[in-house]
Every structure is written in structure tokens, then in C-alpha cells.
């Protein structure tokens, strides 16, 4: 029979009648009664009710066996709270559990002590308490007996360092852990190292279609599973600093998957290998097949824990190479939500900034986009994902600027000393991605304002850090705006040969993107062609290309680039003295 108080006030009044010194004992007795009444199979379902009562009476428990039993219950509560993304509660349960184990815990209760330290380190990281996280991790490293037992805390450390922009340190920890697991990678892989890894993959696949890798058996070798996890945790840091280790670490995971079976990390590995195939081998078709394989694996009902990182990569770097950029947005949002639900905050961050990039470039109305980017940025700040929140700030401020900054908010682009500070921070962490997007987006804004000299200086700097944006639509955006800026520069003809070579090289790359995804990139290539013909005074050809670019941008709903093409066509006609025609194009632009 169940009883309950008629009203909360009645319960509070009854509770106030219990003497203060007796309350701990009463709570503890309630907890004991709950344990007696609940079957062992059902205890986890009501774990919080049980543990919260028992924890009041910790001071009353002197027997170490009983304290250890309560520590185990706190571990169960911690895991359940962590799974529910209640990180502060999980942190408290872990701390109580460790306190209950007392001294000599590693000797008496090795496995439970290790499990509590692992989850304590993880939830400390998720709460942004990195100093406490380091203390738990150092304790694990000091007491563990095998490299496999250190893998979990190494991964927590790698992810925490990445979230703080400490990419070189994150990679160093990853290389150390891999070495302990028997895999030694060079700090700076050569092209021969990478080619050899690719050849091994091709040999392992043989004549099988890539799609057949979906049906590989599950990986069961503990050493290989641990290697996959460590390698996967360091991939994003390698990518963001433009390290050649990205290719080697990704290839390592793909090889292990083919040879030993698919692990939980394989979907992410296949998607990252797609980036490598696209950007380094220029094989868009095979990259797309690996991306679709990754999507299938990460879409399974039991694949929620890997969905966030896999969908972020597919949305940011793969899908737009064959499909419309706007179709990546739902994929990215699904990955973002999966990350929130599983506590994968690192890739919540990457998913958030992926949304900002693709939504910015795919032609969404800016007035609708600005509050969305602002909301993603704020949530990442709230989650202590400062690296990716900083990336979102670039896109948000660019959007504000284009809207005319109606609320007169501070925009970093315009602040004196901001650029110097950003460069210093980025070089300290080798964050070339942040440098690339900062200079690229400021270059586009300066170009649109007619500050061609400032735009040219910025786009030159962005080109230096392009390795940090490989595979994203920003890479194509750089080729596009670099050419438009060069062709608009008054000194173009004075440096005709050098500048022309640069534009031709950009066009060669942009045309490759356009061949596979004309809906995203053909109108960009056509607009640059129109500007080339304008400079060469080939008016008939220029007219045709302007109109093609306008038509393509309109058909595929790139409204900002449609407006830009109309504006550049209007200037072309004005320079020719065709004011009425120019006026018609200018009206279309606005």
C-alpha cells in the first residue's frame, strides 16, 4: 500500500518536527527501507530516490563494506545522471562515491575506483572544471596497470584540450596514448607515409564495393577498439590546425575497420576519410560513397553516440560536394541534437558552427539567420565550448554587419587591437581555421563595401591559412572572392600576369567543385568568368556570363549571390555607358 502527504505544506510541517540531529538517521533508514522493498532488477529505475536518502546518512556508516556498497550505488546514480545530461548532479554523485571508498581504494576496490575516477573526470570536464578534471586524470594515470585502462581519461583530456583551443597539446596526448597502445605515428607524416596508408586501404577493400563495408562484422579486439577511440578523439584537432596527421590518423582508423570490423567510431572515420579523398586526392565520387556509408552507419537506432561527430563532418565537408548546400542543414541539426542528448559537447560545438557556415552561405535571409546564429553561439558559450563559440562569433558579426547592425552592437572586426589579439591567440594554439574564417569573412565584407585594398590584404592572409578550412564551403568561397577581389583591384593590369595566374588557379579549383555540385558552385565560377571577360574587354562574352550567373544563382536560391551578380553586371554596363540597362540590373540587385 502506498501513502503520500495530502499537501507539500503538510510534509514540510511533519519534517520540521524531526529533531535536526535525527534527520540524517531518518533519511538513512528510509533509504534502507527502499532498498529492502525494491527488487535488485528495479533498483536502477529508482536509484536517485534511494541514493539521495542514503547519502544523508554517510556519517553514520562506519563499516567499509557498507560504504563500498553505497559507493557502487552512487556510481550507478552518476552514470544515470550523466546519461540524462545532468552533469552537476553526476559530478556530486561521483565525488561522494570516491569519498566513500576512502584510503587504499585502489587496493581494495580497483575496478570501482577506476570507474568512479573515469566518470568523475568526464563530468568535471563537461562542467568546465578542468583543474579538477586534471586531478582525477592524474590519479588514474598514476594507479592504472595497463594502457587500455588509461584510454578513457586520455580521451577526456584530448576533448577538453580541444574545447580550450589547445590543439597541439591535444594531439600530443593522442600520440602518447597511441604509442602506449603499440601504434607509433610520425609527428610530421610525409606524402610517402600517406600514400602508403591509402594503398593499404585500397588493398584491403580490393574489388568490394565501398557500400559492402556496411556489413563488416563488429570489431571485438579490445586493443584495436581502444586505438580507434583515441585516433577518433584527436582527428578534429589535426584538421583544425591543418596537420598532415589528419590524413594518417584517419587512414589508420579506416584500415583497422576494414581489417578487424566496424566499431562505434567507424562511421566517423569513414566520413573523415571522405574529407581526405575530396581535398587531397580530388576524388569527389569515392568521397561521396564513403560519406553515404558513414551516414547509414550513424543513422542506426543504436548509433546515437556517434551521430553527432559523423553528421557534423558529413554536413560541413561532404554532402555539399554533390547536393545543394541547404540540404546539409537538417543533417547538421540532427547531429547537433544527438550531441546534446549524449553529452558529446565537443561536436555540439562543431555542429553549431557548421550550421552557421552553411546557413550563411546557402542564401538564407539574413534577418532570419541572425537570431539563429546568435542562439547557437550563446548555447556554446553556456556549454563552455569556447573554441567553437568564437567561430560562431565570426559568422554572427558578419551577418550583423550586412544587416547594418541596427542595434549598434560591438563588432570585433571594427575594434582597434582585436586583430592583433586574435592572431596572437590563434598562433599560440595553431588555430589556423579561426584565422582563415576571420580574414575571409572580413575580406568579403570589405569587398562588398568597395574597400578593395583592404579586401585584397585580408584575402591574402586568408589564403595562408586555407588548410584550416579544407573541404568546407568556405574554401570555395575563398576561391570565389579572391578572384573577384583580384579582378576589381585597380592595379590588376599592372600585375597582369601574376594576378591572372592566381585567378586561373582559383577558377580551375572552383570549376572542379562546380562539375560535381553545379547547384552550389557553377554560378560562382560563371560570375568570375564574367569579370574576367570584363577586364579583357570582351563584352559579348561578359554579358552572357553575367546573365548565366544571375540565372543560376536565382534558380538555386542563392539570393545574396544573385544580388551580387546583378550589382557587378550593373557596374559593367555603367562603365560601358549603358545607364538604362545598368539601372535595370541595379533594381534587380536590391
Buried (B, 14 or more C-beta within 10 A) or exposed (E): EEEEEEEEEEEEEEEEEEEEEEEBBBBBBBBBEBBEEBEEEEBBEEBBBBBBBBBBBBEEBEEBEEBBBBBBBBBBBBBBBBEEBBBEBBBBBBBBBBBBBEEEBBEBBBEBBBBBBBBBBBBBBBBBBBEBBBBBBBBBBEBBEEBBBBBBBBBBBBBBBBBBBBBBBBBBBBBBBBEBBEBEBEEEBEEEBBEEBBEBBEEBBEEEEBEEBBEBEEBEBEBBBBBBBBBBBBBBBBBBBBBBBBBBBBBBBBBBBBBBBBBBBBBBBBBBBBBBBBBBBEBBEBBBBBBBBBBBBBBEEEBBBBBBBBBBBBBBBBBBBBBBBBBBBEBBBBBBBBBBBBBBBBBBBBBBBBBBBBBBBBBBEBEEBBEBBBEBBEBBBEBBBBBBBBBBBBBBBBBBBBEEBEEEEEBBBEEEEBBEEBBEBBEEBBBBBBBBBBBBBBBBBBBBEEBBEBBBBBBBBBBEBBBBBBBBBBBBBBBBBBBBBBBBBEEBEEEEEEBBEBBEEBBEBBBBBBEBBBBBBBBBBBBBBBBBBBBEEBBEBBBBBBBBBBBBBBEBBBBBBBBBBBBBBBBBBBEBEBEEBBEBBBEBBE
